[in-house]
């Protein structure tokens, strides 16, 4: 990719095209969510703790289910996403559910042009940083939006997962961020048989890259955890090993699937 605008436009179109399929999918269980279902998972809930009365900034929030779940826990939440269609839906859901959640639509790196506040918690989870080319800019943004003493809570699919092809039969990509990955895929993780053809631009970010960016931004790493399961059945060939815990069937517990961390701003 030669320009920021090119990858941003491609990825915005990709996420706009997913919204209707995701809204209708069992994966997102929109009716269950409207009935009060908590969409956050144990992994991130353990790190978030009691957030009543806290201001939370939710980065790359899609159409806001997790943002509104945070608000249902007693927080005042601001969600941010690139997709204008997703943000329009998130605003509808906030109004429909009556929760204290507001939403900003912009490219993440442009957020300082749209939001001038600080927060007790910055949160992002599952399939987010792979859409961003530069983790140093990402980490600097997190630092900028945290109050002193505030915490960054992050849960993400492990970079080892992104080394494999879609069927998890061979290593197809580098662990390290050596190149831009430009692909066209069919369907979407929430509805694999959806009649969608999506162009995507991604980057793989190894753990050392993520940690180094956060530490260089001035954050202090308080907790780091790895998990041998995913809380979502969003990959091919998964089996449920316990309620809400999924592994690649033929790999069992051989690979890490998720990591999570908490970092604070002194």
C-alpha positions in Angstrom: 0.0 0.0 0.0 1.5 3.3 -1.1 -0.9 5.6 0.8 -2.8 5.6 4.1 -6.0 6.5 2.2 -5.8 3.4 0.0 -5.8 0.8 2.8 -8.3 2.8 4.8 -10.8 3.0 2.0 -10.4 -0.7 1.2 -10.9 -1.7 4.8 -13.7 0.7 5.4 -15.6 -0.8 2.5 -14.8 -4.3 3.8 -16.3 -3.6 7.2 -19.3 -1.7 5.8 -20.1 -4.7 3.6 -20.0 -7.0 6.7 -22.5 -5.1 8.8 -25.8 -6.6 7.5 -24.5 -10.2 7.5 -23.1 -9.8 11.0 -26.3 -8.2 12.3 -28.3 -11.2 11.0 -25.9 -13.9 12.2 -26.2 -16.3 15.1 -22.6 -15.3 15.9 -23.6 -11.9 17.1 -27.1 -13.0 18.4 -28.5 -9.6 18.2 -31.8 -10.6 19.8 -30.0 -12.1 22.7 -28.0 -8.9 23.1 -31.1 -6.7 23.0 -32.6 -9.0 25.7 -29.6 -8.2 27.9 -26.9 -10.8 27.0 -23.4 -9.8 28.1 -21.1 -10.0 25.0 -17.8 -9.5 26.8 -15.8 -12.7 27.6 -14.2 -14.0 30.8 -10.7 -13.2 29.5 -11.3 -9.4 29.3 -13.7 -9.2 32.1 -11.1 -10.6 34.5 -8.8 -7.7 33.5 -11.4 -5.0 33.4 -12.7 -5.6 37.0 -15.3 -3.2 38.4 -15.8 -0.4 35.9 -18.8 1.3 37.5 -18.5 5.1 37.2 -15.4 4.8 34.9 -14.9 6.5 31.6 -14.0 3.9 28.9 -12.7 4.4 25.4 -13.4 1.4 23.2 -11.2 1.3 20.1 -12.4 -0.5 16.9 -15.8 -1.2 18.4 -17.6 -2.5 15.2 -21.4 -2.0 15.8 -21.1 -1.5 19.5 -22.3 -4.6 21.2 -19.2 -4.7 23.5 -19.4 -1.0 24.0 -22.9 -1.2 25.2 -22.1 -4.2 27.3 -19.4 -2.1 29.0 -22.1 0.6 29.6 -24.4 -2.0 31.1 -21.6 -2.6 33.6 -21.9 1.0 34.8 -19.3 2.7 32.6 -19.6 5.8 30.4 -18.4 4.6 27.1 -17.1 6.1 23.9 -16.7 3.7 20.9 -14.6 4.4 17.8 -14.7 2.6 14.5 -13.7 3.1 10.9 -17.0 1.8 9.4 -19.7 4.5 9.0 -22.4 1.8 8.6 -21.3 0.1 11.8 -21.2 3.3 13.8 -24.7 4.3 12.5 -26.0 1.0 13.8 -24.1 1.4 17.1 -25.8 4.8 17.7 -29.2 3.2 17.0 -28.4 0.4 19.5 -27.3 2.9 22.2 -30.5 4.8 21.8 -32.6 1.6 21.7 -31.0 0.2 24.9 -30.8 3.5 26.7 -27.1 3.1 27.6 -24.5 5.7 28.2 -22.5 5.0 25.0 -21.5 7.5 22.3 -19.8 6.7 19.1 -17.2 8.3 16.8 -16.6 7.3 13.2 -13.1 7.8 11.9 -9.8 6.1 11.1 -8.2 5.3 14.4 -5.1 7.3 13.8 -7.2 10.4 13.1 -9.0 10.2 16.4 -7.3 13.2 17.9 -9.1 15.3 15.3 -12.4 14.1 16.6 -12.0 13.5 20.3 -10.2 15.6 23.0 -10.8 13.8 26.3 -9.0 11.4 28.6 -10.3 8.1 30.0 -9.9 5.8 33.0 -9.7 2.8 30.6 -8.9 2.2 27.0 -10.2 -1.1 25.7 -9.9 -3.1 22.5 -10.4 -6.8 21.7 -10.2 -9.6 19.2 -9.1 -9.0 15.6 -8.2 -5.3 15.9 -4.5 -4.5 15.6 -4.1 -6.6 12.4 -6.0 -3.8 10.6 -3.4 -1.2 11.7 0.0 -0.9 10.0 1.9 0.9 12.8 1.8 -0.2 16.4 3.9 2.7 17.6 1.2 5.1 16.5 -1.4 2.9 18.0 0.4 2.8 21.4 1.0 6.5 21.4 -2.7 7.1 20.8 -3.6 4.8 23.8 -1.2 6.7 26.0 -2.6 10.0 24.9 -6.2 9.0 25.8 -5.4 7.5 29.2 -5.6 9.6 32.4 -2.6 9.2 34.7 -3.2 5.9 36.5 -5.5 4.7 33.8 -5.4 1.2 32.3 -5.2 -0.2 28.8 -7.0 -3.6 28.6 -6.3 -5.6 25.5 -7.4 -9.1 24.4 -6.4 -10.3 20.9 -5.9 -13.4 18.8 -2.4 -14.7 19.2 0.0 -13.8 16.3 0.8 -17.6 16.0 -2.8 -18.1 14.8 -2.3 -15.6 11.9 0.7 -17.6 10.6 -1.6 -20.4 9.4 -3.7 -20.7 6.3 -7.5 -20.7 6.8 -7.7 -24.5 7.3 -4.8 -24.5 9.8 -2.9 -27.1 7.7 0.2 -25.1 6.9 2.2 -22.0 7.8 1.3 -19.5 5.1 2.3 -16.1 6.6 5.3 -14.7 8.5 5.1 -14.2 12.2 6.8 -10.9 12.0 5.5 -7.7 10.4 7.6 -8.0 7.2 5.0 -7.0 4.6 1.5 -5.8 4.0 -1.0 -8.6 3.4 -3.5 -7.8 0.7 -6.2 -10.5 0.1 -9.7 -11.0 -1.2 -11.9 -13.4 0.9 -15.4 -14.8 0.6 -17.9 -14.8 3.4 -17.1 -13.5 6.8 -16.2 -15.1 10.1 -19.6 -14.5 11.5 -21.4 -16.0 8.5 -19.0 -18.0 6.3 -21.6 -18.7 3.6 -22.6 -15.0 3.2 -22.5 -13.9 -0.4 -19.7 -11.5 0.2 -16.4 -10.9 -1.6 -14.2 -8.7 0.6 -10.9 -7.0 -0.1 -8.8 -6.7 3.0 -5.4 -5.1 3.9 -3.8 -6.5 7.1 -0.5 -6.7 9.0 0.8 -9.4 11.4 2.2 -8.0 14.7 4.4 -10.3 16.8 4.3 -10.0 20.6 7.6 -8.2 20.9 6.4 -5.6 18.5 3.2 -5.0 20.5 5.1 -5.0 23.9 7.8 -2.7 22.6 5.4 -0.2 21.2 3.4 0.0 24.5 6.5 0.3 26.6 8.1 2.9 24.4 4.8 5.0 24.6 5.3 5.2 28.4 2.9 2.5 29.6 3.8 0.0 32.2 2.9 -3.7 31.6 1.0 -5.1 34.6 -0.3 -8.4 33.4 0.2 -10.7 30.4 -1.7 -13.9 29.8 -1.9 -16.5 27.0 -4.7 -18.9 26.3 -4.9 -22.2 24.4 -8.4 -21.6 23.3 -10.5 -18.9 21.6 -13.8 -17.6 23.2 -15.2 -17.4 19.7 -15.8 -20.1 17.0 -14.6 -17.7 14.3 -12.0 -20.0 12.6 -12.4 -23.1 10.5 -12.2 -26.6 11.9 -12.9 -25.6 15.5 -14.3 -27.8 18.2 -15.8 -26.7 21.5 -13.7 -28.1 24.4 -15.8 -26.5 27.1 -18.7 -24.0 27.1 -17.5 -21.0 25.1 -14.0 -22.3 24.5 -12.9 -23.4 21.1 -9.7 -25.0 19.7 -8.6 -26.0 16.2 -9.7 -29.6 16.2 -6.6 -31.2 14.8 -4.2 -29.0 16.7 -5.8 -29.5 20.1 -3.9 -27.4 22.6 -0.7 -27.2 20.6 -0.9 -23.5 19.8 -1.7 -20.4 21.7 -4.9 -18.8 20.4 -5.4 -15.6 22.4 -3.4 -13.3 24.6 -4.5 -10.5 26.9 -2.7 -7.8 28.8 -3.2 -4.8 31.1 -0.8 -1.8 30.9 -1.1 1.4 33.0 -0.1 5.0 32.5 2.0 6.2 35.4 
